[in-house]
Amino acid sequence: MSDRIEKVSAYVVEIPRDVPYLGPLREGEHVNRRGYIVRQGNRTLYPTADRSVVLRIDTERGLTGWGETYGIVAPDAVRAIVEDVVAPVLEGRDPSAPAVIHEDLYDLMRVRGFFGGFYLDTLAAVDIALWDLLGRRLGVPVSTLLGGRRHDRIAAYVSGLPRATLEERVAFARDWQAKGFRGFKFAAVVADDGAEAEIAALREGLGPRAEIMADLHWRHTAPEAIRLIRRMEPHRLAFAEAPCAPEDIEGIAAVARGVGVPVALGEELRTVFEWQPRIAARCLGIGQPEMGRTGITEFVRIGALCHATHIAVMPHAAIGVGLFMAASLQASSTLQKLPWHEYQHSIFDPNLRLTQPTGTRHMACAAGFYTLPDGPGLGVEPSAEMLALLA
């Protein structure tokens, strides 16, 4: 059945939250007039609300596909790119070849920021919507389109312990452990007594069977990161994430060679062209592609590249309303080596009301595992509550 894209629309969604991402404000941090915080630990900008960009593609035959991209900072930049660049190019095009369309859109902006940033974020949302549309049209989940599902459930690690004190963070982690979770990642940027003290307290509180990971948030030089990670190793650190600035490929490779635990990275990388040199330099033992930045086409290519180079994939999970999270679960379920998927409990759970299943089962995360939706396309679509926010 032939069809054509009739309309491409982008919407900014903002959801208030009680506690800012990464926990309460620290000394020297304040909310500016646009609602942002600069975290002193890594000098990075974060919003005080959950924000995302939702993309809708409608066809002439009345089908709809939904996508989403990372939109916590300057989300109107993505919306402007959709309206001014992407929508006019896509209108009238057959939507049935998502990977081909992704490559064509990528080629449009050479020497104009095509390699990363807001333009590639925009393409991620478009790509997710096109795969969703194709799955709905054929009546199958995206995982089927990608070759088939290997995992009906996916191990989830608890990401972030947003409490004010170390004692409270340990108690918070123990609460999740009691719910059946065995993997925990702490953010060194808000570890007030230092990362070594943080993991020591968590290990004592959680016991020997827990898997404990550290997100170092790109803040160290290579020698600093090596010294710090070596001090954490006796506490059975599972992996060290983002030890150095992402542009410091040689430094990250030095860290990977100089420590006894895997280095994890990748949430900020959008295409295989960014992943390839880091893999070639052996910077990582764990890849963390972020669906909200890659889209499905690049996510799958990154997964294949990691598989070919014996790198485990543990997908990242960013702030979003649930659409790119569903896409990540669909694509992740097809991967051969998938030890974990990140679980942003402060985002996934409260925002689950914003989506509804396209089949009989919704996505969920409980007792240490994600379960996947069973409907066509992404398996989820905006709920009435989200549609009201898009109006």
DRENSE-602503 format. One record per residue (C-alpha): z, x, y. Coordinates in pm, whole numbers, plus 50000, padded with zeros to 5 digits. Each point is the difference from the previous one (the first is absolute). Layout:
<pts>
ZXY
...
</pts>
This chain:
<pts>
500005000050000
498875016750322
502274998250299
500385016050344
502915010050219
500344975050279
503135011250183
502455029250007
503344994050173
503035022350061
503534988550082
503145018650098
503104987549817
503515009050118
503134992049800
503445006450153
502495019949795
503785002950032
500275037749943
497275024050118
497965018149737
501965030349868
503274984550110
502134996950315
499245020450310
501435035250013
501385018750298
497255006050257
497804971849868
499204968850200
497534971249996
497345004050268
498354971950195
497304995649733
502554996649720
499595034949852
502555026049893
499365037549989
502035012549704
501635032650104
499915014549651
496205001949982
498894990550355
497944971249859
499474965450150
501174968949813
500074963250104
503104978149995
498054971749834
497674999049699
496424999050126
496704999349821
496334991350048
498584972549777
496264997649955
498064969149890
496384999049882
498294966149974
496614994649838
497284974650063
500834982949669
503614994750102
501715028249808
502795020450158
501285035049931
503215014550142
500835035750092
502715018650185
500625034150151
502865020550130
500654987650354
503485010050109
498785019350307
497344987650245
498654973149765
497654987250269
497995031949953
499004987949653
499264965250127
497745014150272
498085021149745
499484969249783
498734978950288
497865026350171
498685021449713
500524986049652
499514962550027
496545001550165
498805024249730
501344979249711
498824965950117
497094988349786
500585026049729
500384992449627
503715007049925
499605006749629
499945038450014
503345011350151
499595037249924
496505001150149
501164982050314
502945023950029
497675030049991
497684984350257
502874992650239
501365035149953
496635014750097
499834979550321
502545020850187
499255036449924
501215022950281
501864969950148
503285000949810
498584989349665
502185024449806
503334982350050
502194979650230
499464964450114
496354998149892
500805008349638
502974976350012
497554973050103
497695008549709
502964997349761
500624964050105
496304991449972
499755016349658
503014981149863
498584967150130
496615006549839
501535008049660
502174968950031
496924979450083
498085013849703
502884993049762
500364964550128
496274994249971
499985011849637
503374984549914
501675032549887
502735023150135
499005031250189
501435020749713
497314985549773
497295009850248
501385035549997
499695003549624
503064982949860
503774999350022
502035026549814
503394988050126
501314964450020
503125013250167
500555031450208
503205020250037
501354997750356
502285024150183
502244988650285
498785015450325
502385004250290
503724994450028
500304984450347
503735002950059
501885017850277
502205024049799
499565020849686
502774980849824
498244967250078
496655013949883
501475010549665
501574965649956
496694983750092
498185020949737
502634990949741
499414963350075
496305004549917
500895019849691
502094970549883
496894978350037
498135021849749
498285025950221
500185036649901
497895017550267
501155005650359
498465017950298
501975009650307
498645008750343
501155034350113
499194990750359
503074977450005
502195020749765
502555008150269
501885026049794
496815016249875
497784994349699
502075021949770
503174980150068
498034967549962
498675007749654
503355014249886
501764967650094
497274978549846
500065019849676
503774996449975
499814962950078
497004991149782
500675022349700
497765022949793
497354974749893
498844989850348
496795014650141
500585011450361
497165009050235
500085014150354
497584991550282
500035030050237
497704983250256
497795029950085
502735016750203
500335035149849
498185032949998
499115012549654
502915025049977
502474973550123
498704974749749
500195024849710
503615009050081
501024963650036
498284988049682
501505028649798
503464989450119
499284964449886
498615009749660
503415003949829
500564963150076
496894991749792
497674991350283
497044980749852
497505008650273
499825011750361
497744979350220
498165012150311
501835033250048
497745013750277
497664987450270
497014983549826
497515023150172
501775030949860
498125001749672
500885036549935
503684993750074
500204970349765
498285020249728
502585027550048
502784974549958
498414986149684
499845035349853
503505009050114
502104971749860
500784986249657
499364963250070
496764981750080
498864996450360
498814964950085
497694991250285
497094978450107
501174969250188
498255012150316
496705008949827
497284973750002
497025013849808
499155022849709
498635024450258
503555005650129
501525001149652
497545024649849
500995031650194
503704993549942
499434995449630
497825031149990
502855019650162
502464985449744
502194985250273
501314971749785
501164989149662
500284963550103
497454980150203
501184971450220
496974980550123
500834971650240
497824969449944
500464988550360
498215031650113
497535006249717
498754965949895
499124994049637
496795020549980
501605032350124
503224993249808
498054998749675
498095031850085
503225017950088
501534988349672
497035013749807
500245033450181
503715002549922
499364991049637
497335026949970
502405026350137
503084989049801
501924986750299
502254969649953
499464970550236
503004982250151
498564977350270
501644997250339
501074966250139
499964995350377
501044972550238
497814969549943
499954962749935
499105002749631
496204999649979
499435037449971
503075001849778
498294976249757
496855021350023
502055031049920
501504983749693
496554988549883
498475034750035
503115018249873
500044979349682
496705016349898
501275036050030
500685019949686
502915021550125
502274978250216
503685010049978
501174979950304
498944978550292
502065000450319
502054968750069
500804993450367
502714974549933
500654992950369
496344990050041
498734986549668
502804975249933
500424983150340
496234998750060
499144985749657
500164965150152
496895008650203
497774999849693
499454976149712
498315004949662
496354991749943
500884993449634
503154989449818
502145031050062
500985017850321
500645037550029
503675009649976
502335029849971
503214997249798
502105020449757
498055031750081
496474987049949
497194983350190
498234971449828
496464991750106
498484967150107
497554984749753
497544982350231
496505010350111
499345025850270
503175016150130
501974973549816
501644989250325
498914984050326
501734991250328
502614972749972
500224971250245
502655019750189
497675029750045
497064977850094
502164985250274
500565035350134
496225006050001
499214968350194
</pts>
